[in-house]
Amino acid sequence: MSPRRKRRPRSAIAAAFSRCSKRKRSAFIPFLVAGDPSLEATPDLLRALVAGGADVIELGVAFSDPIADGPTIQRGSHRALAGGSSLSAVLGLIERHREELGVPIVLFTYYNPVHARGVETFAAQAADSGVDGVLCVDLPPDEGLRELQPALEERGVDSIYLIAATSTRERIDRAAAASNGFVYYTARSDVTGEREDLIPTLAREVKRVRRRVRLPVAVGFGISTPQQVEEVAKVAHGVVVGSALVRLVEENGAEPDLAARLERRVGELTAPLRG
Amino acid sequence: MKVRKPLSAAAMEPDEGGRYGVYGGRYAPETLMAPLEELSRAYDRLRRKRTFQRRLNHLLEHYVGRPTPLYFAERLTEHLGGARIYLKREDLLHTGAHKINNALGQVLLAKEMGKTRIIAETGAGQHGVATATAAALLGLDCVVYMGEEDMRRQRLNVYRMQLLGAEVAPVDAGSQTLKDAINEAFRDWVASFADTHYVLGTVTGPEPYPRMVRRFHSVIGAEARRQLRRLAGTPAPDVAVACVGGGSNAMGLFSAFLGQPDVLLVGVEAGGRGPELGDHAARFSGGTLGVLHGARTLVLQDEEGQVVGTHSVSAGLDYPAVGPEHVFLHEQGQIEFTSATDQEAIEGFHLLSATEGILPALESAHAIAEVTRRAPEMEPDQVILVNLSGRGDKDVESVLEYDAK
């Protein structure tokens, strides 16, 4: 295992989780694909997420070959790419709006766009733009610890790794030791997408992970209703909702009040957390 | 071209993380990491197990039809007027291409691992047909993902897979070709690995696929080396040529001659319609270092790291990345890469058909195209070994269409 890291100032992500924890509630972490339905629309949608009660935002970078995503987010990525979205554009968006939003942003991306830019350049630009954390879906700690994390760490950007239902104890420990901010537990072994029922064993599984992880554990994949948010919030420090919001954007992309609808939906989803 | 030097045995196997130098690796979503680790372990256990090897060898001999002949293409040699040309006849294998070597090996492995369902991607349809065949033989369920564009180009192979009891799942995302079929197969596997094995069809993907697929195809080179000694009186050719999509048939052939400084290994990529990005699948001339489908390798991509579309008349070469070991061996000065355009491949197809009575797969026709350029420049006592990786029956319609244009 890697040697203990130097202490560094608490990140905005860590602060957001600790604020929630003081209020004895879970953090709400919505996901959107940046540039879906258009780059122009995205800032308003991000504001809607914050107004609806987001504690941390996961902002997806569209990629041509999203192997871990289901149809909904695939279509969202496709729309974003067709509208000219790219890692450069997303970094520009964050740079212009991060401060105003006042909520930490985790860049949710496949590794290739980062790799193409060059890891050092990316890390510098991400830090300068105000990116708080980076999660590369296809960069497990096995590769990430060596390739990307040192550059991010040097600039105070958090690295977040996934833990899956299939992760062995050894892999859980590896992801936990490598992550800063929080770890992201994917509640099902599947691509992203909404599910009608959450797995009954979820509570047990999240507890299995929490026992081995000192950081907050956020749970995602398949969560789409306020009831599910409530259920997951009982066991997790953070609740991630992705596909359900991307679907809302898809279905209302042409509506002038898209942002208002999104805000309303996020408000419904966060209601159980406000108690 | 760098100086070719002998390769150490250590350099021929990837490290524990599946890395060939800085290429390869295991860039996969966390959900697949434990299943991939399990696969590596199972493969390493079985490849050393004698009963597994015996079973595989038995099937390769009696079911698949190994060894395949090495054939001296006398009329083609005369026609080109240079080096003597030998064809390794993988086209004569059951199902019509080299793909069955790997498909059968992996399906047998899956069965040993207790999996009951097989998934695969396919471009030209040859790997899909081979996998569907192996699954039928061993009594496992089979789903083959195939891009809709490829299904149009290769509709006969679609029906063949269905006849073999496989479900062909159309993929309408992206370019609707091989890369999108691989995306979809990975998505399936993320949810199904408990009972399902993903038979990846080429020497790319996350560890252990590149080394496993190479190993199952290394029989091609091993046989060719023996046969050359007997037939041509030399244990090694002056030049060995193979087409490279992902690069499995090339790796199978080349593996027997790596580290031999007198053997020039030439990989032929799809030059498509021309050198503009999007018009070809020539990664060594138009690609940059990237990470796709689990491996760091050369990828055809734009500056933002988005993978771009490719084009080739041959569906099996129509892929934006290449096996990581090829990139490593190229860097080591072991393999030279070139490309043949659609037009050159079609001409190669006609030439081999007319001079030797052999219809090559359009993929293999790219290798033939390279031979037509190279053989006349060589001496009559020199030997070119070509991997005729598949037969062209599946491509007759495509050639007909192309010629009509």
Interface residues (C-beta under 8 A of the other chain):
Chain A: F63 S64 D65 P66 I67 A68 D69 G70 Q74 H78 L81 S86 L87 S88 Y111 N112 P113 V114 H115 A116 R117 V137 D138 L139 P140 D142 E143 Y161 L162 I163 A164 A165 T166 S167 T168 R171 A175 T186 R188 S189 D190 V191
Chain B: G17 G25 R26 Y27 A28 P29 E30 T31 L32 M33 A34 P35 E37 A173 G174 K179 D180 I182 N183 F186 R187 V190 A191 F193 A194 T288 L289 G290 V291 L292 H293 G294 R296 V299 Q301 E303 E304 G305 Q306 V307 V308
